[in-house]
């Protein structure tokens, strides 16, 4: 006779054990009844670190942060009904940002679907094109052959979530009642799964030789945006850039600006100096990762009709929003850099890199003596963060100000962000997920709307070392720079000031709270907050002043930088 | 030459104007750049009442509440990227609950998709099987024939969202830059659209005659669950039940328990009296709407093998989770009741209804003298709410306690809830949407987890008359009644107490706050709160006491009710 409850426990354990054997360490569980066997297996498995979060949306972004911390797949568990739909924004971010997530949604069995049963909805292909794979499981089955298949499927799901492009994988898990057995429980054991070996993808010797010849001696630009790069990539790229003597325009999320790997080719202030009419035209552009956040860099690249633009990508994506790519190089970035470094024969004329370094220097001076207030906040952050710290940067203005004003440095800082879909959603939880995975000290730099959007996520801050720096410019300040600012409906429909006193949010979630100016006040509050615990540091930004100084800075950058 | 900006404005205006001409009154907008022409058309159209909400998830549930208030389709507008994904939980609730929503997601044009452009993701069929229809629009086109088509499509979308089963319809709206023109703006005018006439669906005379014959004189049970019924339905059903002299077991969300329409056939305490071993077996069951929330009613119906169970539904759904239906009657509930009333020849024996009314009376006595604390809260609510008030009831324990303890009454009270997917999500915003549509005074009865889940939604409370009554039993108290309560991981993995001081949430959003006991304290606080404004009344529930009294009540109901 079928023992449904026993099969449920065995089935869920086998799934979780096989995921753990495939490299999963973290699981984030939202409470529910139907998901009980899955949640219990996560809570009891010795190889799984389980977190609990009531709000599935925050749970998913928290899992995203955990997964980003070490590029390991993280499991999400929730109950049936609308619950898994709350994962969708984080699923889209994971899809576009290349972050591995294993989504385990509990479901009603087939006989309770489409007939008005409680909390039963159509969870088949719930996330459409935004997952690498979808697997509809059968109901729990205690047959040893079925359990063996389930182990293999779990390993396959992790593989699909990791390669060739990391991302979310959805397993829908129907479970019949009774969900839990009376004692005794079935014996639950750990077992191995098939291991997967991944290739190093390089160009053929001929293609690499030919490419190196094209790059050698040219006045080239290397552009590196956000991406999931291997730990060997920074050094490999630095070596290639050094041999080519070409500048590397490094987006903050490329994680090239800060650290001991950095050599003198890395530049960060191109958002300013590429506004200049005298910015020189390169012979070629070699791009890694996503298109950087800088609008002026994008405009510059868009103006380079006829210049070869080469795009390196091994994940199958076509990251060329300008439609200017002349060649896609399907190769591992670090491996390609090493391959090319060995083949490059001549560097660019020394004046080429020197001109860009001079422009970088001039741009750094431009912000003085009256930088935008956000520039001072960014500088204080970079100065005060200890080596090894992680700075999570929110979207909208926060990432643009970090991009423009961070500069570069030898101190090892990790910069993280959600630039897949670039939403202002889930930023609090993603930051806390990074902190929970040990990426501490962790500072999150967010605008007021982004902070509000994921305020529920603060429930996970308890016991973590995390500092939220909220740039409060009274709403969607980024829209001040767009034509919408001229509309009479601007404040109501676009700026949308929240008029919330965030001290109450801090009190609700047990964070310390300080409201400070962007100068000495912020400096002092940050120094205190970095000593440990969970903190909210709200920086009051005078929006009009900020807009004026940003504009003045950009205007100054428009001329004679080279 | 194509004038993109002018076309954008014309296109968006035409779409919104045609939606307004098709009956849309409310639009809920989340701020963004790409959606600017759509948002602006909503803000400027004289026939549209626009609300702004930063969090798209809360915005969607707020729209759901607006749409529920008068069963009118409500427009949602947001920008591209992960933004529309936040609508998904409300879309699922609207799908399953039969609530019309028109989802307008702005999108990047085709040339910015799949190429790494910022905030561009695959929005095609974003909501999968959970919308009645999906329309991918072309980019804005100023050609008069295209604008004429757009008007027709808007009217068609409203039709798809209203009939035969109301629900969400998604229009994805790609827009090219520049989004806004310089002055002068194009002339924007209102124009009509095709009107749609809907049928009255009745059975054929022969079928109705035969059905009436089957029901006549039988010991029947009428069961009515949640549903979107016409305003004629309560009176029509009461008339039929009177002629048949059969009890109507009315779920609170059937909106039959309270109001002047009610006659002596309506019963509310079946969750208690159907637990009795001596509950009599009916000759037939006639069901309207969804399966009611009561588990004991479900068990009772499941035990009626061989008894004809007839299910009335004109929306194309098959709402029979027990797989006990013997016949589906595809007819309009009110029209069918009127049709049958004219044909019914004999009532049941008087003892039949009398036995059920006696059981109802006994069940009402059972809760004395020590009712569960939630029962007292429910009774106070029913007593103190003025005629015409709306009570939004959250899911999990709140709806079960309302179901068990509300009783019936002549005072007109509207009971609302989200029983499509039955999630604890979006409850705050749905309630506020009802209030914003004029369903005031509005009281929302929610558990602590449901209140927390949608706390961001409180941003819309400003200026509304709304009272949130939060039954705080320290987490997911409903799980106490399930086998999970015996697990050693129970508190951490299922109960999940939040340990949040909600007074800070009230302060954050400008609600008054009172923390009270379930007796006199609640009574006094509710009386004050009902005078107007936005209030949070937190009722502390002793979970152990609550569980013990619920169990004692159910046990007492298990014997000799008939």
Interface residues (C-beta under 8 A of the other chain):
Chain A: X29 X31 X33 X36 X39 X40 X43 X44 X50 X52 X54 X55 X56 X57 X81 X82 X83 X85 X86 X88 X89 X91 X92 X93 X95 X96 X111 X112 X114 X115 X116 X117 X118 X119 X120 X121 X122 X124 X125 X126 X128 X129 X130 X178 X179 X180 X290 X291 X293 X317 X318 X319 X320 X321 X323 X421 X422 X423 X425 X449 X452 X453 X455 X456 X459 X476 X479 X482 X483 X484 X487 X489 X492 X493 X494 X495 X496 X498 X500 X501 X502 X504 X505 X507 X508 X509
Chain B: X29 X31 X33 X36 X39 X40 X43 X44 X50 X52 X54 X55 X56 X57 X81 X82 X83 X85 X86 X88 X89 X91 X92 X93 X95 X96 X111 X112 X114 X115 X116 X117 X118 X119 X120 X121 X122 X124 X125 X126 X128 X129 X130 X178 X179 X180 X290 X291 X293 X317 X318 X319 X320 X321 X323 X421 X422 X423 X425 X449 X452 X453 X455 X456 X459 X476 X479 X482 X483 X484 X487 X489 X492 X493 X494 X495 X496 X498 X500 X501 X502 X504 X505 X507 X508 X509
